[in-house]
Amino acid sequence: MAQGYLNRPELNAYRFIERPHEVPESAGPRLYRTGDWGYLLSSGLLEICGRCDSMVKIRGYSIETQVGCVCIIMYLFFRLF
């Protein structure tokens, strides 16, 4: 994992959090906020359940689903005229 964002202390403070006591020390002293929803299982494993935003990855590209919907609607609208 990266050390942090270069010359961006406010972004570092938002994206990197101190490791909670429930998380094993092997995870390191800080955790990165990825935008994923997950649960820490009693075994110490992290179960990822989904995203807390509408971003998805398609063939390596990050796409906001609302933006995709708007583009499709605009395409269909302008195709009529």
SVG drawing of the C-alpha trace seen along z (x, -y; Angstrom):
<svg xmlns="http://www.w3.org/2000/svg" viewBox="-37 -20 42 38">
<polyline fill="none" stroke="black" stroke-width="0.4" points="0.0,0.0 1.1,-3.5 2.5,-5.8 -0.1,-8.4 -0.8,-11.3 2.1,-13.6 1.5,-17.1 -2.1,-16.3 -2.5,-16.1 -6.3,-16.7 -6.7,-13.8 -4.4,-11.6 -6.5,-12.4 -9.7,-11.4 -8.5,-8.3 -6.2,-6.7 -7.6,-5.8 -5.9,-4.4 -6.3,-0.6 -9.2,0.3 -8.3,2.6 -10.6,5.3 -8.4,5.6 -5.4,7.8 -2.0,6.0 -0.8,7.8 -3.0,5.3 -0.5,2.5 -1.0,-0.7 -3.3,-2.4 -6.1,-1.3 -7.2,-2.9 -10.8,-3.8 -11.6,-2.0 -15.4,-2.7 -16.3,0.9 -18.8,2.2 -17.5,5.1 -17.7,7.0 -14.9,8.2 -15.6,11.8 -14.8,13.5 -12.0,15.4 -10.3,12.0 -11.2,12.2 -12.9,9.3 -16.0,10.1 -16.6,7.5 -20.3,7.0 -20.5,4.2 -19.8,0.5 -21.0,-2.5 -21.2,-4.5 -22.3,-3.8 -18.9,-3.3 -18.2,0.0 -15.1,1.2 -15.7,2.3 -12.6,3.6 -10.3,1.6 -12.2,-1.7 -14.0,-3.2 -17.5,-4.2 -20.2,-6.1 -23.4,-4.3 -25.5,-7.5 -23.2,-9.1 -23.6,-6.1 -27.4,-6.3 -27.3,-10.0 -25.1,-9.3 -27.4,-6.6 -30.5,-8.8 -28.9,-11.7 -27.8,-9.5 -31.3,-8.1 -32.9,-11.6 -30.6,-13.2 -31.0,-10.2 -34.7,-11.1 -33.9,-14.5"/>
</svg>
